[in-house]
Amino acid sequence: MKKKINLIRESKFIKNILLAIMGTAGAQAITMLFSPVITRLYGVESFGLLGTFTAILTVLIPISALSYPIAIVLSKEDNEAENIAKISVIISILISISSALFIIVFSDYIVRSLNIEYLRDYLIIIPIALFFSALKQILEQWLIRNKLFRITAQVAVYQSLFLNIVKTFFGWFSPSGFVLIIITSLGYFTYATLLFIVGGNNSKLIKKISLNKSEFKSVTYKYKDFPLYRAPQQFINALSQSLPTLMLASFFGSKSVGFYALSRMIMGIPSMLGKSVGDVFYPQVTGAINQGKNVSKLLIQATSSLFFIGLIPFSIVILFGPWLFSFVFGADWIIAGEYSQWLSLAMFFSFINRPAVSTLAALRLQKFFLVYEIVSAIVRFTAISLGFYLYKSDIFAVAAFSCSGVVLNIFLIFYTITKSKAKT
């Protein structure tokens, strides 16, 4: 027993996981502490406005740098990783400018087709938030590559504290959806800035962005599977995850979106711990594959650990969601608690699939993942449409969407385990 404890203490992998979890847990604990105040200050409709804005932004974030930042961790050479980072910055600038022009020209069509007239004046903020979200991705992946998890943990806490203080402060004087949108967009800027400042002295990334033509061609071609397969996969995944928000906005209005937005935000708190574990697991599994180690054993251990970690918090919400939301956030939010009971099911399995998703990238199964996401999007769209068109019920729509997510994530986990066994 003593030997096992010493092994855990000496394990860099375990230490990195604990650092990542502590940072994420700290940031999410701050969000939870402020949430009862913020929900009472802003109200359901303000959260609905923010929810619709965030849903559109979430769909676009995966293509903000064409997923090249993910390749930063995979590269064996630091010089090549730096070039990938530079390419990612250049691409993010071009895509942000293109999206701004698209919104200016087609804003009328966007608001009409999605039935979101109330969001018209805020669409132009999206390209700015998109650019800073790309910078955040690039800096995060660089720090993950260098295993600087302490820095990412610190930044997560600082940023959460700053944003929640700002939300609360402005909520006393001007509690509106517009304020929430501005502060949320500012969050990407502060996160990227903090990662750059705090992590700058510990990395080689702070260099002039210059890249010769041969390097650009070589690196973009070598990692072409990321823009060809991973970026579309992440885009489709984000679209399928945002379907409930966009369809609720179109069929039931901003109030229903507000309930869903809060439910999604709260249930996303434990899910962020899964992301943190996935961030640590990604370089670990990549190294194991390069060294010919038993990847399947590592994957099963990580997935099992997340299963037991997530079992209690998600089960509590499944059993007591409406009462918890009403008690913590106010009586107006009881419907958000009903949404959360169903969302907990889907997000539990999304929580435990993070090691599998990381392993797919490390195994370079990008093409399969793209096909999987296309099928997933069709299944989820069909499920949620049943609720809207056949039953005309927002609760049934969320329930159908969540149950389809459970089945899809279980399949993904077992498929990845099978493929990782074949690799070894």
Backbone torsions as a table, in degrees:
resi	resn	phi	psi	omega
1	MET	NA	-44.0	180.0
2	LYS	-62.8	-37.7	178.9
3	LYS	-64.2	-41.3	-179.7
4	LYS	-64.0	-40.5	178.7
5	ILE	-64.1	-41.3	178.4
6	ASN	-65.3	-38.6	177.6
7	LEU	-63.1	-40.4	178.4
8	ILE	-64.0	-42.2	-179.4
9	ARG	-63.3	-36.4	-176.5
10	GLU	-86.8	-11.9	-176.7
11	SER	-74.7	117.4	178.0
12	LYS	-66.0	-35.0	179.9
13	PHE	-61.1	-47.9	179.6
14	ILE	-63.9	-42.7	179.2
15	LYS	-61.2	-42.1	179.9
16	ASN	-65.1	-40.5	177.7
17	ILE	-62.5	-44.8	-180.0
18	LEU	-62.9	-40.4	177.7
19	LEU	-61.9	-47.2	-179.1
20	ALA	-62.6	-43.1	-179.6
21	ILE	-66.3	-41.1	179.9
22	MET	-62.5	-41.5	178.9
23	GLY	-64.8	-47.9	-179.5
24	THR	-66.0	-43.9	-179.8
25	ALA	-62.1	-40.9	178.6
26	GLY	-62.3	-45.7	-179.8
27	ALA	-63.7	-42.9	-178.7
28	GLN	-71.9	-31.9	176.2
29	ALA	-64.6	-38.9	176.9
30	ILE	-63.0	-44.4	178.1
31	THR	-59.7	-43.0	179.7
32	MET	-63.8	-40.1	-179.2
33	LEU	-64.7	-37.5	-178.3
34	PHE	-83.6	-24.3	-172.6
35	SER	-56.3	-44.8	179.6
36	PRO	-59.4	-32.4	178.2
37	VAL	-75.4	-46.3	-176.1
38	ILE	-64.8	-40.6	-179.9
39	THR	-65.4	-33.5	179.0
40	ARG	-76.6	-28.2	179.7
41	LEU	-75.9	-43.7	-170.7
42	TYR	-93.9	-37.3	179.3
43	GLY	87.1	171.3	-171.7
44	VAL	-65.8	-45.7	-174.5
45	GLU	-67.4	-34.7	176.4
46	SER	-64.0	-40.9	176.6
47	PHE	-67.5	-30.7	176.5
48	GLY	-65.3	-42.0	177.3
49	LEU	-62.6	-46.5	177.9
50	LEU	-62.8	-41.1	-178.2
51	GLY	-61.4	-42.0	179.2
52	THR	-67.2	-43.8	177.8
53	PHE	-59.5	-47.5	-178.1
54	THR	-64.3	-37.2	179.7
55	ALA	-61.8	-44.2	179.1
56	ILE	-65.8	-43.8	179.7
57	LEU	-63.2	-41.1	-179.3
58	THR	-61.0	-36.8	178.6
59	VAL	-65.0	-35.3	-175.0
60	LEU	-86.1	-25.1	-176.1
61	ILE	-55.2	-42.4	-179.3
62	PRO	-58.7	-25.7	-179.5
63	ILE	-99.6	6.0	-176.8
64	SER	-64.7	-26.9	174.8
65	ALA	-136.6	19.6	178.4
66	LEU	55.7	28.7	176.6
67	SER	66.8	7.8	176.5
68	TYR	-59.5	-33.9	179.9
69	PRO	-54.6	-31.7	-179.2
70	ILE	-62.4	-29.1	-178.8
71	ALA	-73.4	-13.7	179.9
72	ILE	-58.3	-39.5	-179.2
73	VAL	-72.1	-35.0	-175.3
74	LEU	-70.0	-32.4	-174.3
75	SER	-61.7	136.2	179.9
76	LYS	-79.9	-26.0	-177.1
77	GLU	-104.7	135.6	179.2
78	ASP	-62.6	-39.0	-179.0
79	ASN	-62.6	-41.4	178.5
80	GLU	-66.6	-40.2	178.7
81	ALA	-62.1	-39.2	176.8
82	GLU	-62.4	-41.3	179.1
83	ASN	-64.7	-38.6	177.1
84	ILE	-62.6	-41.6	179.1
85	ALA	-62.2	-42.7	-179.9
86	LYS	-65.3	-42.6	177.3
87	ILE	-61.0	-40.2	180.0
88	SER	-62.0	-40.2	178.9
89	VAL	-64.6	-45.9	-179.5
90	ILE	-60.0	-46.7	-179.6
91	ILE	-62.2	-41.5	-178.1
92	SER	-64.0	-36.4	177.1
93	ILE	-63.9	-47.5	-178.2
94	LEU	-63.9	-40.9	-178.5
95	ILE	-70.6	-37.5	178.4
96	SER	-64.1	-42.1	177.8
97	ILE	-65.0	-43.5	179.9
98	SER	-62.6	-41.3	-179.5
99	SER	-67.4	-34.8	177.4
100	ALA	-63.8	-44.2	178.9
101	LEU	-64.6	-40.4	179.7
102	PHE	-62.0	-44.5	-179.3
103	ILE	-64.7	-41.8	179.3
104	ILE	-60.1	-43.1	-176.2
105	VAL	-77.3	-40.0	-170.9
106	PHE	-113.1	20.8	-177.5
107	SER	-59.1	-39.9	179.3
108	ASP	-60.7	-45.0	-179.4
109	TYR	-64.3	-40.3	-178.1
110	ILE	-62.4	-50.1	-176.4
111	VAL	-68.5	-32.1	179.0
112	ARG	-72.1	-45.2	-176.0
113	SER	-67.5	-33.4	-179.7
114	LEU	-96.6	-3.9	-178.3
115	ASN	56.7	49.4	-177.9
116	ILE	-127.9	53.6	179.9
117	GLU	-55.8	-33.8	-178.5
118	TYR	-65.6	-11.3	-178.0
119	LEU	-104.6	-0.7	-173.3
120	ARG	-50.7	-48.6	-173.6
121	ASP	-71.5	-10.9	-174.1
122	TYR	-106.5	-5.7	-176.3
123	LEU	-62.1	-33.1	-175.9
124	ILE	-68.2	-14.4	177.1
125	ILE	-74.0	-23.7	-174.5
126	ILE	-56.5	-47.6	-179.0
127	PRO	-59.7	-34.2	179.1
128	ILE	-67.3	-48.7	178.0
129	ALA	-61.9	-34.7	-179.9
130	LEU	-62.5	-44.2	-179.4
131	PHE	-63.2	-45.5	-177.7
132	PHE	-72.7	-26.9	174.7
133	SER	-67.6	-35.5	177.3
134	ALA	-66.2	-43.2	177.0
135	LEU	-60.7	-39.7	177.6
136	LYS	-59.9	-45.5	178.7
137	GLN	-59.3	-46.3	-176.8
138	ILE	-61.8	-48.6	-178.4
139	LEU	-67.5	-38.2	177.4
140	GLU	-61.1	-46.9	-178.5
141	GLN	-65.9	-34.7	177.9
142	TRP	-65.8	-43.1	179.4
143	LEU	-68.7	-36.4	176.2
144	ILE	-63.5	-42.0	178.6
145	ARG	-56.9	-42.2	-177.8
146	ASN	-89.1	7.3	177.5
147	LYS	56.1	37.9	178.6
148	LEU	-94.8	60.9	-174.5
149	PHE	-72.2	-24.5	177.3
150	ARG	-62.1	-38.9	-179.2
151	ILE	-67.5	-46.6	179.9
152	THR	-62.9	-34.2	178.0
153	ALA	-66.4	-45.1	179.3
154	GLN	-61.9	-45.7	-177.6
155	VAL	-63.2	-40.4	179.4
156	ALA	-58.7	-41.5	179.9
157	VAL	-69.6	-47.0	-179.8
158	TYR	-58.0	-46.6	-176.0
159	GLN	-66.5	-41.4	179.5
160	SER	-62.9	-43.1	179.5
161	LEU	-63.4	-45.9	-178.9
162	PHE	-60.8	-50.9	-176.5
163	LEU	-63.4	-41.7	-178.5
164	ASN	-70.2	-33.7	174.8
165	ILE	-65.5	-44.1	-179.8
166	VAL	-63.9	-43.7	178.1
167	LYS	-59.5	-43.9	-179.2
168	THR	-66.5	-44.0	-178.7
169	PHE	-59.3	-52.2	-178.0
170	PHE	-71.8	-24.1	178.1
171	GLY	-64.4	-27.8	177.7
172	TRP	-70.5	-31.3	-173.0
173	PHE	-106.0	-35.8	-176.8
174	SER	-145.5	71.3	-177.1
175	PRO	-77.2	91.2	-178.3
176	SER	-137.4	163.3	176.8
177	GLY	-63.3	-34.6	178.8
178	PHE	-59.2	-44.4	179.1
179	VAL	-61.1	-43.7	179.6
180	LEU	-63.0	-38.9	179.2
181	ILE	-65.1	-46.1	-179.9
182	ILE	-61.7	-45.4	-178.5
183	ILE	-66.9	-40.2	178.1
184	THR	-63.2	-42.5	177.6
185	SER	-65.3	-39.1	176.6
186	LEU	-61.6	-29.4	-179.3
187	GLY	-59.7	-38.3	178.1
188	TYR	-65.3	-38.4	178.8
189	PHE	-65.6	-47.4	-178.5
190	THR	-65.5	-37.8	180.0
191	TYR	-64.1	-48.4	-179.9
192	ALA	-63.4	-40.9	-179.5
193	THR	-64.8	-43.8	179.2
194	LEU	-65.2	-41.5	177.0
195	LEU	-59.8	-39.9	-178.7
196	PHE	-68.9	-45.1	-176.9
197	ILE	-71.3	-51.0	-176.5
198	VAL	-70.0	-37.3	-177.5
199	GLY	-91.5	-8.4	-173.8
200	GLY	-61.4	-39.7	-177.7
201	ASN	-75.0	-10.9	-176.3
202	ASN	-108.1	7.8	-179.7
203	SER	-139.0	170.5	179.9
204	LYS	-100.2	12.0	-170.5
205	LEU	-75.3	-21.7	-176.5
206	ILE	-77.8	89.0	178.9
207	LYS	-140.7	160.9	176.4
208	LYS	-62.7	135.4	-179.0
209	ILE	-78.3	90.5	177.2
210	SER	-135.0	139.7	-174.2
211	LEU	-150.3	125.1	179.4
212	ASN	-80.9	164.1	-171.2
213	LYS	-61.2	-41.6	-177.4
214	SER	-66.7	-39.6	177.8
215	GLU	-64.2	-43.0	-179.1
216	PHE	-59.6	-47.8	-179.1
217	LYS	-65.1	-43.9	-176.8
218	SER	-61.2	-49.0	-176.0
219	VAL	-71.2	-43.9	-179.2
220	THR	-63.5	-35.6	179.5
221	TYR	-73.2	-42.0	-177.6
222	LYS	-60.2	-37.3	-177.0
223	TYR	-110.4	33.0	-176.8
224	LYS	-65.9	-20.6	179.6
225	ASP	-66.8	-19.4	178.7
226	PHE	-71.8	-52.2	175.6
227	PRO	-70.7	-28.6	-177.5
228	LEU	-76.5	-38.6	-174.0
229	TYR	-118.8	-48.3	-174.2
230	ARG	-70.1	-42.6	-179.6
231	ALA	-62.5	-48.4	175.6
232	PRO	-61.3	-37.7	178.7
233	GLN	-61.1	-47.4	-179.3
234	GLN	-67.4	-36.0	178.1
235	PHE	-62.6	-47.0	-179.3
236	ILE	-66.3	-39.2	177.2
237	ASN	-61.3	-46.0	179.3
238	ALA	-63.5	-38.6	178.9
239	LEU	-64.1	-45.1	-179.4
240	SER	-66.6	-34.8	177.8
241	GLN	-71.1	-29.1	-179.2
242	SER	-88.2	-7.3	-179.0
243	LEU	-53.0	-46.8	-179.7
244	PRO	-58.4	-42.3	-179.1
245	THR	-63.3	-49.3	-176.4
246	LEU	-66.8	-37.6	-179.9
247	MET	-76.4	-35.4	174.0
248	LEU	-62.2	-40.9	179.0
249	ALA	-62.5	-41.3	-176.2
250	SER	-74.2	-38.9	-173.2
251	PHE	-96.6	-34.1	-173.1
252	PHE	-120.1	-8.4	175.9
253	GLY	92.5	178.4	-171.6
254	SER	-67.7	-25.5	-178.2
255	LYS	-66.0	-45.0	177.0
256	SER	-63.0	-37.7	176.7
257	VAL	-62.7	-37.1	178.0
258	GLY	-61.2	-44.8	177.0
259	PHE	-60.8	-45.3	-178.0
260	TYR	-67.3	-39.0	-178.3
261	ALA	-62.1	-44.4	178.8
262	LEU	-66.3	-44.0	179.2
263	SER	-58.7	-45.0	179.7
264	ARG	-64.2	-41.3	-179.1
265	MET	-64.2	-45.7	-178.1
266	ILE	-68.5	-42.3	179.2
267	MET	-72.1	-17.6	176.1
268	GLY	-76.1	-14.1	-178.0
269	ILE	-63.9	-54.7	175.5
270	PRO	-66.0	-29.5	179.4
271	SER	-63.3	-30.6	178.3
272	MET	-65.2	-28.6	175.5
273	LEU	-64.7	-38.1	176.8
274	GLY	-62.9	-39.4	177.3
275	LYS	-62.6	-41.6	179.9
276	SER	-61.7	-42.7	177.0
277	VAL	-64.3	-40.5	178.0
278	GLY	-62.3	-37.9	178.2
279	ASP	-62.7	-39.9	178.3
280	VAL	-74.0	-38.2	-176.2
281	PHE	-68.0	-31.8	-175.2
282	TYR	-58.3	-56.1	177.3
283	PRO	-65.4	-29.6	179.5
284	GLN	-65.7	-48.4	-178.3
285	VAL	-71.4	-32.6	176.4
286	THR	-62.6	-45.3	177.7
287	GLY	-63.6	-39.6	179.7
288	ALA	-63.6	-40.8	178.0
289	ILE	-64.5	-43.4	179.4
290	ASN	-62.8	-29.8	-178.1
291	GLN	-95.6	1.0	178.2
292	GLY	73.0	26.9	-178.8
293	LYS	-83.4	173.3	-179.6
294	ASN	-76.6	96.1	-176.6
295	VAL	-74.2	-36.6	-176.3
296	SER	-61.9	-39.9	179.8
297	LYS	-63.5	-42.3	178.8
298	LEU	-63.2	-42.1	-179.3
299	LEU	-65.6	-44.7	179.8
300	ILE	-63.3	-41.9	179.4
301	GLN	-62.0	-46.3	-178.6
302	ALA	-65.0	-42.6	-179.4
303	THR	-66.4	-42.0	179.0
304	SER	-63.2	-40.8	179.6
305	SER	-61.2	-44.8	179.1
306	LEU	-65.4	-34.5	178.3
307	PHE	-57.7	-49.3	-177.3
308	PHE	-74.0	-30.8	177.6
309	ILE	-67.1	-41.2	-174.4
310	GLY	-85.7	-14.7	-172.8
311	LEU	-57.7	-46.9	-175.2
312	ILE	-70.9	-54.4	-177.2
313	PRO	-60.3	-40.9	-179.9
314	PHE	-69.7	-37.3	179.5
315	SER	-64.1	-37.8	179.7
316	ILE	-60.8	-43.6	-179.3
317	VAL	-69.2	-38.5	178.5
318	ILE	-60.0	-38.6	-176.9
319	LEU	-82.9	-38.1	-170.4
320	PHE	-125.5	21.5	-174.6
321	GLY	-49.2	-57.8	-177.1
322	PRO	-59.1	-44.0	179.4
323	TRP	-63.5	-44.6	-179.1
324	LEU	-61.1	-47.2	-177.7
325	PHE	-65.9	-40.1	179.1
326	SER	-64.7	-41.7	-178.1
327	PHE	-70.5	-45.5	-174.0
328	VAL	-78.9	-45.1	-170.8
329	PHE	-103.5	-8.9	-179.5
330	GLY	112.4	156.1	-174.7
331	ALA	-60.9	-26.2	-179.1
332	ASP	-64.5	-17.2	-171.1
333	TRP	-103.5	16.7	-176.5
334	ILE	-63.4	-33.5	178.8
335	ILE	-66.8	-34.5	175.5
336	ALA	-60.3	-34.3	176.3
337	GLY	-65.8	-36.2	176.7
338	GLU	-67.7	-41.0	175.0
339	TYR	-59.4	-43.3	-173.7
340	SER	-65.0	-29.9	178.0
341	GLN	-59.1	-42.3	178.9
342	TRP	-77.8	-41.4	179.9
343	LEU	-61.1	-32.5	-179.6
344	SER	-57.6	-38.1	179.1
345	LEU	-59.9	-52.0	-177.6
346	ALA	-66.7	-41.6	-174.3
347	MET	-75.4	-21.7	173.2
348	PHE	-63.6	-47.0	-179.5
349	PHE	-74.6	-27.7	172.3
350	SER	-68.1	-33.8	177.4
351	PHE	-63.5	-45.3	-175.4
352	ILE	-84.6	-7.0	-178.9
353	ASN	-89.8	1.3	-177.0
354	ARG	-58.9	-43.9	176.4
355	PRO	-60.8	-37.3	179.2
356	ALA	-64.1	-43.3	178.9
357	VAL	-62.4	-42.9	177.9
358	SER	-63.3	-38.8	-179.4
359	THR	-67.6	-37.6	177.7
360	LEU	-58.6	-41.7	178.5
361	ALA	-65.9	-43.2	-179.1
362	ALA	-66.5	-33.2	177.8
363	LEU	-81.8	-3.2	-179.0
364	ARG	59.9	40.6	177.3
365	LEU	-95.4	45.8	-175.5
366	GLN	-65.5	-38.0	-177.2
367	LYS	-64.6	-45.9	177.2
368	PHE	-59.2	-43.7	-177.2
369	PHE	-62.0	-36.0	177.2
370	LEU	-64.5	-46.8	178.9
371	VAL	-61.8	-42.3	178.4
372	TYR	-58.0	-44.6	-178.3
373	GLU	-68.3	-35.3	177.3
374	ILE	-62.8	-47.4	178.0
375	VAL	-62.0	-42.6	-179.6
376	SER	-60.6	-43.8	-179.5
377	ALA	-61.7	-41.7	179.4
378	ILE	-64.4	-44.6	-179.6
379	VAL	-63.0	-46.7	-178.8
380	ARG	-65.7	-40.1	179.2
381	PHE	-63.8	-41.8	178.7
382	THR	-62.9	-44.2	-177.9
383	ALA	-63.2	-47.6	-177.3
384	ILE	-70.3	-30.7	179.0
385	SER	-66.1	-31.9	177.5
386	LEU	-58.6	-41.9	179.8
387	GLY	-66.1	-39.9	-177.1
388	PHE	-75.1	-48.3	-170.9
389	TYR	-88.9	-38.4	-176.9
390	LEU	-88.1	-44.6	-174.3
391	TYR	-104.0	-12.1	-179.9
392	LYS	49.7	42.8	-176.8
393	SER	-129.8	124.7	178.0
394	ASP	-67.8	-37.4	179.9
395	ILE	-64.5	-45.2	179.6
396	PHE	-63.8	-37.5	179.9
397	ALA	-63.0	-45.7	179.0
398	VAL	-65.0	-39.5	179.5
399	ALA	-63.9	-45.1	179.8
400	ALA	-64.5	-42.1	177.8
401	PHE	-59.8	-44.8	-176.9
402	SER	-68.0	-43.2	-179.4
403	CYS	-64.0	-37.3	177.0
404	SER	-65.5	-35.5	177.6
405	GLY	-64.2	-36.9	178.0
406	VAL	-60.0	-50.6	-177.9
407	VAL	-62.0	-44.2	-177.4
408	LEU	-65.1	-41.7	-178.6
409	ASN	-70.3	-36.0	176.1
410	ILE	-62.0	-44.4	178.1
411	PHE	-60.1	-44.8	-177.8
412	LEU	-61.0	-42.5	-178.7
413	ILE	-62.6	-49.0	-177.6
414	PHE	-68.7	-35.5	177.3
415	TYR	-62.8	-44.5	-178.2
416	THR	-65.8	-40.6	177.1
417	ILE	-60.2	-43.8	179.2
418	THR	-59.9	-46.1	-179.3
419	LYS	-66.8	-36.7	179.9
420	SER	-69.0	-31.6	175.1
421	LYS	-67.0	-40.4	179.3
422	ALA	-64.1	-32.2	-178.9
423	LYS	-66.7	-34.8	-178.9
424	THR	-92.7	NA	NA
